[in-house]
Structure formats: structure tokens, C-alpha cells
Amino acid sequence: VEAISLPPWRSALARALHRNRSLVYSRYAQLATVAGDGRPHNRTIVFRGFGEGNRLHDLKFITDQRSEKMMQLQANSWAELCWYFPKTREQFRIAGQCTIIDAMYPNPTDQKSRRITWHNLSSAARSQFAWPRPAQDLASPEAFESDDLDPNQPLDDFALLYLNPIQVDHLELKGQPDSLYPQSRCRYSLEMGEWRQRSVNP
Ligand SMILES: Cc1cc2nc3c(=O)[nH]c(=O)nc-3n(C[C@H](O)[C@H](O)[C@H](O)COP(=O)(O)O)c2cc1C
């Protein structure tokens, strides 16, 4: 049986999540995408955990299929997440390609994850997917009213967004107790299927 090897940045990220768990906003990160004209776009999103099955190392997010980030990702799947953990004062910049699991995505395991994630959302979070199309001219307030949605049936515009990392840049502003350096910075990169890790100047 082949041992499942975790990418080396996973333990650093897991430790940061654990040590910052008292701060709800430590789960908020910024995801940058690139539009067709080459311009970057950036927005805050909530980390929803790691994927399941063959997406164990992917970071999971949820979003609206109608949002602008989705158009950008359909044309260019590259993205970079910038994530700051205030309590431990460390930053992760995680670059990779995104996969969107929308209502049409054929893989049954992914559809199961999509259903479970929808099911586990609060009623308020689910209702956002019944709102009028994002970034259009403001609709009337009634258009934002909705009855509770079926927790067992995701709306069509509800999508999972997976980020599959190929490079992680980890900066720790706090000097480590056992280190001679005032800060530390480590770069992890996936090269020919293998994760490489090197310390670099901060
Ligand atoms: C704290 C916070 C959390 C957010 N979480 C999400 C999220 O999980 N998914 C999402 O699509 N948008 C989230 N948003 C909204 C996005 O920042 C953004 O406004 C929206 O997705 C539209 O972005 P776009 O036009 O680039 O697609 C969040 C905003 C804030 C301030």
C-alpha cells in the first residue's frame, strides 16, 4: 500500500489554522484571479476546509456561479490566495489552478461534496444563492427575500471552488524561539510531482 504523503506546507497551514482557531476571521483569505485583459481582481472568501477523495490537498471555497470571479476562472484557472493569520503573524500565499464544481460537473464524488457542503451551510448563507444576479444594477429589496431553501437540493448557481496548490510562500514575522533569524520565509513548490521546500530570505 502506497503511503499517503501530505505536502510539506500542509502541516504548517494546519498548525496556523489550529493556533488561530479562536479568531473567526482567520478563515477569511483573499483570492486573486486574472481577467482577460490581464488585470488582477481580488476578493475575500471563506476557507471551507480541504477537499475529499482525490482533492485532499485542495483548498475548498464556495461561490456563486454567476459571479465575476467565475467568468475569470473559466478563461484562466490560475489564482493566488493570500492568507494572513493575525495571532501567529504569518502569511501564506498559495498559488495554483482552480476547479469549479457546478451543477453540471460530472464527477459523483464531487457532486456529493457539493451537496454536503450546501447542506452544512446556514439558512442565511444558502439564501444568498437565490439573490438577484451579482454586480447587476441594484434590484428591489423584495428580490432579496426568500423562504428557507431545501438543504438537500443545492441551487444551480451554488458552486464549489477548489484551489490546487503548486506553490506556497510562507512568511512568519515572529522570530522562532529556536532560530537565529528575526523572521522566516519558506517556499514550497511542486516540481515534477514532488514538493520541494527551501528557506529563503524574508
Ligand atoms: C468576510 C467576507 C467573506 C466572504 N466570503 C465569500 C465566500 O466565501 N465566497 C464568495 O464567493 N464571496 C465571498 N465574499 C464576497 C466576495 O468578497 C466578493 O464580494 C464576491 O464574491 C464577488 O466577487 P467577484 O465579483 O470578484 O466574483 C466574502 C466577503 C467578505 C467581506
The ligand as a Gaussian input file, in Angstrom:
#p B3LYP/6-31G(d) Opt

LIG

0 1
 C      -15.689000      38.338000       5.179000
 C      -16.147000      38.048000       3.781000
 C      -16.328000      36.734000       3.400000
 C      -16.723000      36.427000       2.099000
 N      -16.851000      35.116000       1.714000
 C      -17.150000      34.819000       0.439000
 C      -17.156000      33.456000       0.014000
 O      -16.922000      32.515000       0.779000
 N      -17.456000      33.216000      -1.291000
 C      -17.695000      34.228000      -2.176000
 O      -17.932000      33.922000      -3.345000
 N      -17.690000      35.515000      -1.806000
 C      -17.419000      35.834000      -0.513000
 N      -17.393000      37.144000      -0.122000
 C      -17.753000      38.190000      -1.100000
 C      -16.567000      38.442000      -2.023000
 O      -15.546000      39.138000      -1.328000
 C      -16.970000      39.234000      -3.295000
 O      -17.513000      40.470000      -2.933000
 C      -17.985000      38.467000      -4.140000
 O      -17.677000      37.074000      -4.158000
 C      -17.995000      38.990000      -5.588000
 O      -16.684000      38.870000      -6.126000
 P      -16.395000      38.811000      -7.699000
 O      -17.224000      39.880000      -8.332000
 O      -14.918000      39.045000      -7.841000
 O      -16.774000      37.450000      -8.185000
 C      -16.988000      37.471000       1.171000
 C      -16.800000      38.787000       1.578000
 C      -16.382000      39.077000       2.846000
 C      -16.174000      40.527000       3.223000

